[in-house]
Amino acid sequence: MQAAVQLSKRLAKNWGLVATAVNALPRQQSATLGSLIHRQRTIASEKLNAKWIAALIVCTSFGFSPATTLADEGGVPFWISGMFGSLAAVPGAPGWSLDAFYYHTQSDASASKSFQIGGNIVAGISARADLVFVLPTYIFAQPVLGGQAGLMVGAGGGAMDVSANATLTGPFGGQRSAGKSDSLSGATDLYTLGTLKWQSGNHNYMAYTMIGAPVGSYEKGRLANISTNHWSIDAGGGYTYFDTRKGREFSAVGGLTYNFENPDTHYRNGIDGHIDWGASQFFSERLHAGLVGYFYRQLSGDGGSGALLGDFNSRTNAVGPQVGYFFPFGGGKGYVNLKGYYEFDATHRPEGWNVWLTVVLPLGGASR
């Protein structure tokens, strides 16, 4: 794991050069989102039997942004880093599928670090969340621009707990020094993801767009909010190298998030840049394992009359293990994946860890 962290740090340093260059550009207006997507693949090779479907969920993202991630306003980015993973750009099996995942995250920051949450300036953050998302997905059989189109719509719900050592400034200008905690159970925002994928031998390519609609649980002044309370748009592309003969793959997906203003706090998150990656080795038709990671950079500063802490550019990196397994389900094959991320080198956001448990179930084929 230490070697993986060191490799991620070297890659993060290069990614930071891009963030520095973009941050020098004039500030643009906002939007945050989160998003997600699911992937399926029929594998035919000497080692990977064609009847097994490599069905993976590649979100943030899904782009759900529970307040516990704490970057941008209150540390809440639209994009949940880690949404995309292994086989992200590989075309899937046409038809319907049902993706579901459980997401647990814990993070904290020392009392010397301040954040703006729901109109409050707070210090010493500790947060955790447990969320479940359900994501119906449809992959079209008819080619679009020479590639395979897919559409996913998803939402979820869960609970989160957030505490702060001190509230320095309240939403009406008052000051307090006592600690504060908050808990919330509710619904997430609504997320829509569209993808277009192409394949050429072992090389796979993807373009995607995601939109987040602020329909989830939110209240100004609270520490714990599940919704971002603003519209967001995320777009980007990805690449997967997949050698079916040797059972090896590497995937990377990068994107940019544009955030609109939160109408309740008049806070406008800056533009976010993110890269999710995954690498794995198949040990049999059903079992594969490897590493996952992500790099997250806020490329432009926060704005709006409600941004009391200024630009507040945030960043973080993460690396961790993953394991996936395919199993018979109805007339097809289902998939389960467990992965975890350990964060490091975080700036202007709490640092911690998160775990994902994903299940993908095929529901039926698509008509041509």
C-alpha positions as CSV (number, residue, x, y, z in Angstrom):
1,M,0.0,0.0,0.0
2,Q,2.9,2.4,0.8
3,A,4.3,1.9,-2.7
4,A,0.9,2.7,-4.2
5,V,0.6,5.8,-2.1
6,Q,4.1,7.0,-3.3
7,L,3.1,6.3,-7.0
8,S,-0.1,8.3,-6.5
9,K,1.8,11.2,-5.0
10,R,4.1,11.4,-8.0
11,L,1.1,11.4,-10.4
12,A,-0.6,13.9,-8.2
13,K,2.3,16.3,-8.5
14,N,2.0,16.3,-12.3
15,W,-1.7,16.7,-12.1
16,G,-1.1,19.7,-9.7
17,L,0.8,21.5,-12.5
18,V,-2.4,21.4,-14.6
19,A,-4.5,22.7,-11.7
20,T,-2.0,25.6,-11.2
21,A,-2.2,26.6,-14.9
22,V,-6.0,26.5,-15.0
23,N,-6.3,28.4,-11.7
24,A,-4.4,31.3,-13.4
25,L,-7.2,31.8,-15.8
26,P,-10.0,34.3,-15.1
27,R,-12.6,32.9,-12.7
28,Q,-15.7,31.4,-14.3
29,Q,-19.2,31.0,-12.9
30,S,-20.3,28.0,-11.0
31,A,-22.0,24.6,-10.7
32,T,-21.6,21.3,-8.8
33,L,-22.7,17.9,-9.4
34,G,-22.2,14.4,-8.9
35,S,-22.6,11.6,-11.0
36,L,-22.3,7.9,-11.7
37,I,-22.5,5.2,-14.4
38,H,-22.5,1.5,-14.8
39,R,-20.6,-0.7,-17.3
40,Q,-21.1,-4.1,-18.7
41,R,-18.8,-6.1,-21.0
42,T,-19.0,-9.6,-22.6
43,I,-15.5,-11.1,-22.3
44,A,-14.4,-13.6,-24.8
45,S,-10.9,-15.1,-24.5
46,E,-8.9,-18.1,-23.5
47,K,-9.0,-17.0,-19.9
48,L,-12.3,-15.1,-19.7
49,N,-15.3,-17.0,-20.9
50,A,-17.7,-15.0,-23.2
51,K,-20.8,-15.9,-21.1
52,W,-19.5,-13.8,-18.2
53,I,-20.5,-10.2,-18.3
54,A,-18.1,-7.7,-16.9
55,A,-20.7,-5.3,-15.4
56,L,-19.1,-2.5,-13.5
57,I,-20.4,0.7,-12.0
58,V,-18.2,3.6,-12.8
59,C,-19.7,6.6,-11.1
60,T,-19.5,9.4,-8.7
61,S,-20.5,10.0,-9.2
62,F,-21.8,8.6,-9.7
63,G,-21.7,12.3,-9.0
64,F,-23.6,12.3,-5.7
65,S,-22.1,14.8,-3.3
66,P,-23.0,14.2,0.3
67,A,-21.9,17.0,2.5
68,T,-19.4,14.7,4.3
69,T,-17.0,15.0,1.4
70,L,-16.4,18.6,2.3
71,A,-14.7,20.4,-0.6
72,D,-15.9,23.6,-2.3
73,E,-18.8,25.0,-0.2
74,G,-18.7,23.2,3.1
75,G,-16.3,20.9,1.2
76,V,-19.2,19.6,-0.9
77,P,-18.3,18.8,-4.5
78,F,-20.9,17.6,-6.9
79,W,-18.6,14.8,-8.0
80,I,-17.9,12.0,-5.6
81,S,-14.3,10.9,-6.4
82,G,-14.1,7.1,-7.1
83,M,-17.3,6.9,-9.1
84,F,-15.5,5.5,-12.1
85,G,-13.2,2.5,-11.9
86,S,-12.1,-0.6,-13.8
87,L,-13.4,-1.2,-17.3
88,A,-15.0,2.2,-17.3
89,A,-14.7,2.8,-21.1
90,V,-15.5,-0.8,-22.2
91,P,-18.8,-1.0,-24.1
92,G,-21.5,-3.0,-22.3
93,A,-24.2,-5.6,-23.0
94,P,-27.3,-3.8,-24.6
95,G,-30.4,-3.7,-22.5
96,W,-31.6,-2.9,-19.0
97,S,-29.7,-3.4,-15.8
98,L,-30.2,-2.3,-12.2
99,D,-27.1,-0.9,-10.4
100,A,-27.1,-0.3,-6.7
101,F,-24.3,0.7,-4.4
102,Y,-23.6,1.4,-0.7
103,Y,-21.2,4.2,0.1
104,H,-19.6,4.8,3.5
105,T,-17.3,7.7,4.2
106,Q,-15.5,9.1,7.2
107,S,-13.3,12.2,7.3
108,D,-12.1,14.9,9.7
109,A,-10.0,18.0,9.9
110,S,-8.2,19.6,12.9
111,A,-9.5,22.6,14.8
112,S,-7.0,24.8,13.0
113,K,-8.8,24.4,9.7
114,S,-12.0,26.4,9.0
115,F,-14.8,25.6,6.6
116,Q,-18.0,27.3,5.4
117,I,-21.1,25.1,5.7
118,G,-24.7,26.2,5.2
119,G,-23.7,29.9,5.8
120,N,-21.7,29.1,9.0
121,I,-17.9,29.3,9.4
122,V,-16.9,26.3,11.5
123,A,-13.6,24.8,12.6
124,G,-12.6,21.2,13.5
125,I,-14.8,19.1,11.3
126,S,-15.7,15.4,11.8
127,A,-18.1,13.8,9.4
128,R,-19.4,10.4,8.3
129,A,-22.2,9.2,6.0
130,D,-23.9,6.0,4.9
131,L,-25.8,6.2,1.6
132,V,-27.5,3.8,-0.7
133,F,-28.1,4.6,-4.4
134,V,-30.3,2.8,-7.0
135,L,-29.5,3.4,-10.6
136,P,-31.6,2.0,-13.5
137,T,-29.4,1.9,-16.6
138,Y,-30.2,1.3,-20.3
139,I,-27.6,0.6,-23.0
140,F,-28.8,1.0,-26.6
141,A,-28.3,-1.7,-29.2
142,Q,-28.3,0.7,-32.2
143,P,-25.0,2.5,-32.8
144,V,-24.8,6.3,-32.2
145,L,-21.9,8.1,-34.0
146,G,-20.2,4.7,-34.5
147,G,-20.3,4.0,-30.8
148,Q,-22.5,2.6,-28.1
149,A,-24.8,5.0,-26.1
150,G,-26.0,4.5,-22.6
151,L,-28.3,6.4,-20.2
152,M,-28.5,6.1,-16.4
153,V,-30.8,7.9,-13.9
154,G,-30.3,7.5,-10.2
155,A,-31.0,8.8,-6.7
156,G,-30.7,7.5,-3.2
157,G,-30.9,8.2,0.5
158,G,-29.2,7.6,3.8
159,A,-27.9,9.2,6.9
160,M,-25.0,11.5,7.9
161,D,-23.5,12.9,11.0
162,V,-21.3,16.1,11.1
163,S,-19.8,17.8,14.1
164,A,-17.6,20.9,14.5
165,N,-15.4,21.9,17.4
166,A,-16.5,25.5,17.1
167,T,-18.9,27.7,15.1
168,L,-17.0,31.0,14.5
169,T,-19.6,32.9,12.5
170,G,-23.3,32.2,12.1
171,P,-25.5,32.9,9.1
172,F,-26.6,36.3,10.5
173,G,-23.2,37.5,11.6
174,G,-23.3,36.3,15.2
175,Q,-20.3,34.4,16.8
176,R,-20.2,31.4,19.0
177,S,-17.4,29.2,20.3
178,A,-19.2,26.1,21.5
179,G,-19.0,22.8,19.6
180,K,-22.0,21.7,17.5
181,S,-23.2,18.5,16.0
182,D,-25.9,17.7,13.4
183,S,-27.5,14.5,12.0
184,L,-29.7,14.1,9.0
185,S,-31.6,11.3,7.2
186,G,-33.0,12.0,3.8
187,A,-32.8,11.8,0.0
188,T,-30.0,12.7,-2.4
189,D,-30.2,14.9,-5.4
190,L,-31.3,13.4,-8.8
191,Y,-28.5,12.4,-11.3
192,T,-28.6,11.7,-15.0
193,L,-25.6,10.3,-16.9
194,G,-25.2,9.8,-20.6
195,T,-22.2,7.9,-22.2
196,L,-20.9,7.1,-25.6
197,K,-18.3,4.4,-26.0
198,W,-16.1,3.1,-28.8
199,Q,-13.9,0.0,-29.1
200,S,-10.8,-0.8,-31.3
201,G,-9.2,-4.0,-30.2
202,N,-7.8,-3.7,-26.7
203,H,-8.4,0.0,-26.7
204,N,-11.7,1.5,-25.5
205,Y,-12.8,5.1,-25.4
206,M,-15.6,7.0,-23.7
207,A,-17.2,10.4,-23.6
208,Y,-19.8,11.3,-20.9
209,T,-22.0,14.1,-19.6
210,M,-23.7,14.2,-16.2
211,I,-26.3,16.6,-14.7
212,G,-27.3,17.0,-11.1
213,A,-30.7,18.3,-10.1
214,P,-31.0,19.7,-6.5
215,V,-34.0,17.9,-5.2
216,G,-32.4,16.3,-2.1
217,S,-32.5,17.1,1.6
218,Y,-31.1,20.6,2.4
219,E,-31.6,23.3,4.9
220,K,-29.5,26.5,5.2
221,G,-27.6,26.7,8.5
222,R,-27.3,23.0,9.0
223,L,-24.0,21.2,9.3
224,A,-25.4,18.0,7.7
225,N,-26.9,18.3,4.3
226,I,-27.2,15.6,1.7
227,S,-28.1,17.9,-1.3
228,T,-25.7,20.4,-2.8
229,N,-28.7,22.7,-3.3
230,H,-27.5,23.8,-6.7
231,W,-27.5,22.5,-10.3
232,S,-24.3,21.0,-11.7
233,I,-22.9,19.8,-15.0
234,D,-20.0,17.4,-15.4
235,A,-18.4,16.2,-18.6
236,G,-15.3,14.4,-19.6
237,G,-13.8,11.3,-21.3
238,G,-12.1,8.0,-20.4
239,Y,-9.9,5.3,-21.7
240,T,-9.6,1.6,-20.9
241,Y,-6.8,-0.8,-22.1
242,F,-8.2,-4.3,-21.8
243,D,-6.2,-7.4,-22.8
244,T,-8.8,-10.1,-22.7
245,R,-6.2,-12.8,-23.5
246,K,-4.1,-12.0,-20.5
247,G,-7.0,-10.7,-18.3
248,R,-5.4,-7.4,-17.6
249,E,-6.9,-3.9,-17.7
250,F,-6.2,-0.3,-16.8
251,S,-8.8,2.5,-16.9
252,A,-8.7,6.3,-16.3
253,V,-11.5,8.8,-16.6
254,G,-11.1,12.5,-16.3
255,G,-13.7,15.3,-16.2
256,L,-14.6,18.9,-15.3
257,T,-17.5,20.0,-13.1
258,Y,-19.3,23.4,-13.6
259,N,-21.3,24.5,-10.6
260,F,-24.2,26.9,-10.4
261,E,-24.8,29.2,-7.4
262,N,-26.5,28.0,-4.3
263,P,-29.6,30.3,-4.1
264,D,-29.9,30.1,-0.3
265,T,-26.3,30.9,0.6
266,H,-25.3,32.8,-2.6
267,Y,-22.1,30.6,-2.8
268,R,-20.8,29.6,-6.1
269,N,-18.3,26.7,-6.2
270,G,-15.4,26.9,-8.6
271,I,-14.6,24.5,-11.5
272,D,-13.5,21.1,-10.3
273,G,-11.2,18.7,-12.1
274,H,-11.0,15.0,-11.3
275,I,-9.3,11.8,-12.5
276,D,-10.5,8.3,-11.4
277,W,-8.4,5.3,-12.2
278,G,-8.5,1.5,-11.7
279,A,-6.2,-1.4,-12.6
280,S,-7.0,-5.1,-12.2
281,Q,-6.0,-8.7,-13.0
282,F,-8.5,-11.4,-13.7
283,F,-7.6,-14.6,-11.9
284,S,-10.5,-16.7,-13.3
285,E,-13.6,-16.2,-15.4
286,R,-15.3,-14.7,-12.3
287,L,-12.7,-13.1,-10.0
288,H,-10.5,-10.0,-10.5
289,A,-8.7,-7.8,-8.1
290,G,-6.3,-4.8,-8.2
291,L,-6.0,-1.1,-7.2
292,V,-8.2,2.0,-7.5
293,G,-7.4,5.7,-6.9
294,Y,-8.4,9.2,-7.7
295,F,-7.0,12.8,-8.0
296,Y,-9.3,15.7,-7.2
297,R,-8.4,19.4,-7.8
298,Q,-10.5,22.5,-7.6
299,L,-9.2,24.5,-10.7
300,S,-10.8,27.9,-10.0
301,G,-11.8,29.6,-6.8
302,D,-15.2,29.8,-5.2
303,G,-17.2,33.0,-5.7
304,G,-20.5,34.7,-5.0
305,S,-21.4,37.1,-2.2
306,G,-21.7,34.2,0.2
307,A,-18.1,33.0,-0.2
308,L,-16.7,34.3,3.1
309,L,-13.4,32.4,3.0
310,G,-12.4,33.6,-0.5
311,D,-11.3,31.2,-3.2
312,F,-10.9,28.2,-0.9
313,N,-9.4,25.9,-3.6
314,S,-9.4,22.3,-2.4
315,R,-7.6,19.1,-3.4
316,T,-7.1,15.5,-2.4
317,N,-5.7,12.2,-3.6
318,A,-6.5,8.6,-2.8
319,V,-5.5,5.0,-3.4
320,G,-6.8,1.6,-2.3
321,P,-7.7,-2.0,-3.1
322,Q,-10.5,-3.5,-5.1
323,V,-12.0,-7.0,-5.7
324,G,-14.8,-8.0,-8.0
325,Y,-16.8,-11.2,-8.6
326,F,-19.3,-12.3,-11.3
327,F,-22.2,-14.7,-10.5
328,P,-25.2,-16.3,-12.3
329,F,-28.4,-14.2,-12.2
330,G,-31.5,-15.1,-14.2
331,G,-30.5,-15.6,-17.8
332,G,-27.4,-13.5,-17.4
333,K,-24.6,-12.7,-15.0
334,G,-24.6,-10.3,-12.0
335,Y,-21.6,-8.6,-10.6
336,V,-20.4,-7.5,-7.1
337,N,-17.5,-5.2,-6.3
338,L,-15.9,-4.0,-3.1
339,K,-13.3,-1.2,-3.1
340,G,-11.9,1.3,-0.7
341,Y,-9.9,4.5,-0.8
342,Y,-7.4,6.0,1.6
343,E,-7.0,9.8,1.2
344,F,-3.8,11.8,1.5
345,D,-2.3,15.3,0.9
346,A,-5.7,17.0,1.3
347,T,-6.0,20.8,1.3
348,H,-9.1,22.8,2.3
349,R,-11.1,19.7,3.0
350,P,-11.2,17.0,5.6
351,E,-9.1,13.8,5.0
352,G,-10.3,10.3,5.6
353,W,-11.4,7.1,3.9
354,N,-14.4,5.6,2.0
355,V,-15.7,2.2,1.0
356,W,-18.0,1.2,-1.9
357,L,-20.0,-1.9,-2.2
358,T,-21.6,-2.3,-5.7
359,V,-24.1,-4.8,-7.1
360,V,-25.1,-4.9,-10.8
361,L,-28.0,-7.0,-12.0
362,P,-29.0,-7.5,-15.7
363,L,-32.7,-7.2,-16.4
364,G,-33.1,-7.8,-20.1
365,G,-31.9,-7.3,-23.6
366,A,-32.4,-4.3,-25.9
367,S,-34.3,-4.6,-29.2
368,R,-32.4,-3.7,-32.4
